[in-house]
Amino acid sequence: MIWNEMFDARHIPSGEDIGEYLGAGKSDWDELTAYIEEEYRVKPKIEYSTCSAQPGWNVKYKKSSKSLCTLYPMDGYFIALVVVGAKEEEEVKACMDSGLFTAYVKQLYNKTGYSAMGRWLMIEVKNKDIINDIKQLISIRLRAPRG
């Protein structure tokens, strides 16, 4: 069953519900969420979205007012949305060019168009290498000078 059909706007999923739905992807989810919560001292916020691109319940991480990432449970894996804004663009591009990121994330970055709100990378997390890419993208977001 599809995530947003299992848990509609009136039915908030628990952490156990998320873990069960993730199945094999739960260990990657646990690794990334533990890292974010410990490294940046932030707590997750579960929110419901009616966005047509990825509707349903998701887990957001913010530090002050800056979005770190949004996680979307999928059947067997998850998607991490990380926005690369104008302030991060130059450093992310340099890291891409130096081979710091996996081929998958580099390809996703190159094919994702840039808008006034940045590059919205919807990263499918299906292996541990991708987690390191997300950690790097988040650290660049927080290092970027604020406007």
C-alpha positions in Angstrom: 0.0 0.0 0.0 1.1 3.6 -0.7 2.3 5.6 2.3 -0.2 8.5 1.9 -3.0 6.0 1.6 -2.0 4.1 4.8 -1.7 7.4 6.8 -4.0 10.1 5.6 -4.0 13.6 7.1 -6.0 12.4 10.1 -3.7 9.5 11.0 -0.3 10.5 12.2 2.3 7.6 11.9 4.4 6.6 14.8 8.1 6.0 14.7 7.3 2.3 14.6 4.9 2.8 11.7 7.7 4.5 9.8 10.2 1.8 10.6 7.8 -1.0 9.5 7.1 0.8 6.2 10.7 1.4 5.5 11.5 -2.3 5.9 15.1 -2.8 4.6 15.6 0.9 4.5 15.1 1.3 8.3 18.8 0.9 9.1 19.8 3.7 6.7 17.0 5.9 8.1 18.1 5.3 11.6 21.7 6.1 10.7 20.9 9.4 9.1 18.3 10.5 11.6 20.6 9.7 14.6 23.5 11.6 12.9 21.3 14.7 12.3 19.9 14.7 15.8 23.3 14.2 17.5 25.4 16.4 15.2 23.1 19.4 14.9 21.1 18.9 18.1 17.8 19.1 16.4 14.6 17.2 16.8 12.4 15.9 14.0 9.1 17.4 13.1 6.5 15.2 11.5 4.3 17.1 9.1 1.6 16.3 6.5 2.1 17.6 3.0 -0.4 17.9 0.2 2.4 18.6 -2.3 1.7 16.7 -5.5 5.3 15.7 -5.9 5.5 13.7 -2.6 2.2 13.9 -0.6 1.7 12.5 2.9 3.6 12.5 6.2 7.2 13.4 6.2 9.9 14.2 8.7 11.6 17.6 8.7 14.8 18.7 10.3 15.5 22.4 10.8 18.3 24.3 12.6 17.0 27.7 13.6 15.0 28.7 10.5 17.2 26.8 8.0 15.9 23.6 6.6 18.5 20.7 6.8 16.4 18.1 5.0 13.0 16.5 4.7 12.7 12.7 4.8 9.9 10.8 3.0 9.3 7.2 3.9 9.0 4.8 0.9 8.5 1.1 0.7 12.0 -0.3 1.4 13.9 3.0 1.2 13.4 6.7 1.7 13.8 10.0 -0.1 15.8 12.9 1.4 15.0 16.3 0.1 18.0 18.6 0.4 17.8 22.1 -1.1 21.0 23.6 -2.6 20.4 27.3 -2.4 22.3 30.1 -4.1 24.7 30.5 -1.2 25.6 26.8 -1.3 25.7 26.4 -5.1 29.4 27.3 -5.6 30.7 25.0 -2.8 28.5 22.1 -3.8 29.6 22.4 -7.5 33.2 22.4 -6.4 32.7 19.3 -4.3 30.9 17.6 -7.3 33.7 18.5 -9.6 36.3 17.1 -7.1 34.6 13.7 -7.0 33.4 14.1 -3.4 29.8 12.8 -4.2 28.6 9.6 -5.6 27.9 9.3 -9.3 24.2 9.1 -8.5 24.0 12.3 -6.6 26.2 14.1 -9.1 23.9 13.0 -11.9 20.8 14.0 -9.9 22.3 17.4 -9.2 23.2 18.0 -12.8 19.8 17.1 -14.1 17.9 19.1 -11.4 17.1 22.5 -12.6 17.9 25.6 -10.6 15.0 27.8 -9.6 14.7 31.0 -7.5 14.4 28.7 -4.5 17.5 26.7 -5.4 18.0 23.1 -6.5 15.6 20.7 -4.8 17.4 17.4 -4.8 15.0 14.5 -4.1 17.6 11.9 -3.2 16.5 8.2 -3.1 18.4 6.6 -0.3 19.0 3.0 -1.2 22.5 2.5 0.0 24.9 3.8 2.7 27.1 5.8 0.2 24.2 8.1 -0.4 23.9 8.9 3.4 27.4 10.3 3.3 26.4 12.6 0.4 23.4 13.9 2.4 25.6 14.5 5.4 28.0 16.5 3.2 25.2 18.5 1.6 23.7 19.4 5.0 27.1 20.5 6.4 27.5 22.8 3.3 24.0 24.2 3.9 24.9 25.2 7.5 28.4 26.6 6.6 27.0 28.9 3.9 26.9 32.5 4.9 23.5 33.8 5.8 22.0 36.7 3.9 
